[in-house]
Amino acid sequence: MVIQQPNTQVKLTNVSVVRLRKGGKRFEIACYKNKVMEWRTQVETDLDEVLQIHSIFLNVSKGQVASKDDLIKCFKTDDEEKIIQEILKKGELQVSEKERSHQLDTAWRDIATIVSESCVNPESKRPYTVTMIEKAMGDLHLSVNPNKSTKSQALDVMKQLQEKKILPLQRAQMKVRITMSAKDNKKIRENLLPLVSKVEDEDYGEEYEMVGTIDPGQYRKINELLQEETKGRAQMELLSLRDTEEGDERF
């Protein structure tokens, strides 16, 4: 794509246009492909990595830049960074049907993969294949939301599968090893233990070590507790993602 400007031509490649209609006008920004969704799901937070040009356009392909008067009239401000963030958040990503279909197919597969990696059959304690999760998602008549992260949609899928009893499902337990000084252990033990599902082994010495299982939803809470209370001295190591029998057989 070539942007026509008064005295220059700016050639853009790998471009995605995000469009927002506001105040009777159309506003567009030129972004790098794939970066828009990363920004919306907070994988990417640096606007410099998202935008190809720090400009707000009425028409990207024609290089028609929005005037300051247009911005103030429609957005009630001329703060371009705020306006760009609003367009990124609320605007429509302009993609071809082929691209959109590919994105939705990829997101569908990613959601099923997250569920497969996070859950087990409660009776056998073994994981389902991604294909089985996809079939169950089909039974729910789900549609992928391109503006939501695959992780949040996977959590919703888990909830619906359990509530509607389409598939026996249980969140998998994560096996972790936590190490810290004996002094730090005394300080945070009372707050740490309620977050651990099962303590499998403890070793008291100059350094305290615990091996146990936790619910995946507690991982971030435990990590934040360790970082805040020990100033980063404590360490948590992920040993396995599932509480499964030897061989990790699938259905």
N, C-alpha and C positions, 0 to 999 in steps of 0.2 A: 504494500500500500504506500502511495506517495502523498504526503500532505502538502497541498499547495499553500504557500505563504507569500506575502507581497514580493519579497526579493529573493526568497530561497525556496528550495524544495527539500523537504525532510522525508527521506525514505524509511519507512518502518517495516520491519519484518516480524513475524511471529506475534502479531498484534491481536488483542481482543478489545472490543469496544463495549463499554458499559454505558447504558443510556437511561436517563431519568427525565420524565416529563414533569414540569413544574411551572405553575403560573402561566400556562398556555404556551410555553416554549420547550424545546427539546435541548437537553444538555448532555454532552458526551465526554468521556475521558478515554485515553488510549493506554491500555495496560498490556503487560506481557501475558501470554497464554498460560493457563494453569495457576497464575499467581492470584487471580481474583478469588478463586475458591479457597486458596490457602489463606488469604487475608480474612475472608469471611469466617473461616473456622479457626482463626487465630494461630494458625501454623506459622504464618508470616505476619510480622507486625511493623516492618520497615516499609514505609510508602515508597522509598527510593527503589526498592526491589520489585514493587508492583507496577509503578507508572513508567511508561516509556517517555512521556513528556509531562512536566508539571504545568499543564495548561488545561483549561476547561473550554471545551468546544461547543459550538452549536451544531457543527458537522465535522467529524474527524476527517473523513475522506477528502473533503474540500478544503480542510485547513482553516475553517471559519471559526475563529476564536470568539468566545462570548465576551461581550463588553462589560465593563465595571457596572454600568447602568443596568444591564440585563441581570447581573448577579444580585445587585441590591434590590431590584424590583421583585425578583422571584424568590430569592433566599433570605431577604432582609439583612444581608451582610455581604461584604466583599472579601471576607476571610477565605481565601481560596483553599486552604488546607481543610477547614471545616466543611466547605462545600464538597470538596473531593471525597471526604470521608462519608458524607451523606449519600453521594452518588454511588460510591462503592457499596454502601450498606443497603440502600433501597433500590438502586437501579437494576435494570434488566441486562444481563450479559447477552450480547449479540453473538450467537453461534449458529452454524448451519444445522440442519436436521440431522445430518450424519454425525457431526461432532456431539450434538446433544444426546443422540442415541448412544454413542460410545461412552460418554460421561456417565449416563444413567446406568448402563450395563456394568461399568467398572465400579460405580458406587454400590450397586446391588450386590456384586460379588464381594466387595470389601466388607459390607455390613454382615453378610453371611459368614465371612471368615472370622470377623471379630467375635460373633456369637459362638462359632465353633471352638475358638480358642479360649473362650471365657466360661463355657458351660459344659456340664457333663450330664449323662443320664443318672438320676439320683439312685437307681437300683444297682446298676453295674459300676458306677463311678468312672465310666469310660466316655470319651468324647464322640460326638456325632460328626459325620463327614460334612464338609461344606455343602455338598450336593443335597444332603438330607435337610440341612437348614434352609437352603434355597427353596426346596419343595414346600416346607412348612410355611415359609414366608409367602409363597404363592397361595397357599390355602387361606392365609390371612387377607389376601387381596390387597397387599401393601403396594404403595407407590413411593418411589424414592423422591425425597425433597432435595433438590440440588443446592439449596441455600442453607441446609443444616449439615453439621459434621456427620460423618459416617458413624463415629463413636456414639453420639447422642441418639442417632436413629437405631443403632444396634441395641442400646439400652432399652429403647421403646419396644423393639422386637422381642427381647427377652421377657419383658413385662407382659406383652400381649400373648405370647406363646404359653406363659404360665397361667394367665387369667382365663384364657379360652381353652386351656387343656388340649391344645393341638399336639403338643409334644412334651413328654415328661422332661422337665428341665430344672437344673440346679446350677447356681453359679459355682464355678470351679474354685477350689482353694489354691492359693499361691503358697508355695513353700519358700521361706526366706531364712536367711541367717543374719542376725543382728549382733554387732560387736561394738563395745564401748568400754570405757574405763569403769572400774568398780564404783568410783565416786559418782560418775554420771548415772550409773544404774540405780544407785540409791536415790538419786534426785528425781528421776522420771519414771521409776518402776510402777508406781501407783497409777499413773496416767497411761502407761504403755500396755500393761497386761489386759485391760478391758478391750483393747483393739485387736488382740490376738485370739484367734479361734481356739487354737490348741498349741500348748508348749510341748514340743517333742523331746527337747534336750536342753540342758543348761550346764554351763561350765563356769565356775567361779574361780578366779585366780587374780593375777595382776590386771587382767582384762576379762570382762564379762562377755560371754558368748551365749546366744540363745538360738536354737533352731526351732521353728514353729510354722504353723499354717495360718494364713489370714485370708479373709474375703478380699477379692480384688478391689472392692470399693473402699477398703481401709488403707490401701497402699499409700495413697497420697497423704492421708491424715498422719500415718505413722512417720512417713518421711519428713513431713513438716515439723512434727513434734521433735524428732531427732535433730533436725537442723537448727531449730529455734532454741531448744533447751541445752544443746551441747556445743553450739557454735560450729557445727560441721565436724566435730570430732568423732561422733558415732557414725557407723556405716551399716547399710542394709544391702544385702546381696540377694538377688532373686535366684533361687535354686531350681525351681520348676513352676510351670503354670498350671499344672493339674494335680489333683490328688487322685491318681489312677493306679491301677494294679500294674505289676511288672509286665512289660511288653507293650503297654499303651495301645492295645488293640482297638480297632474301630469297628463300627457296625457293618 
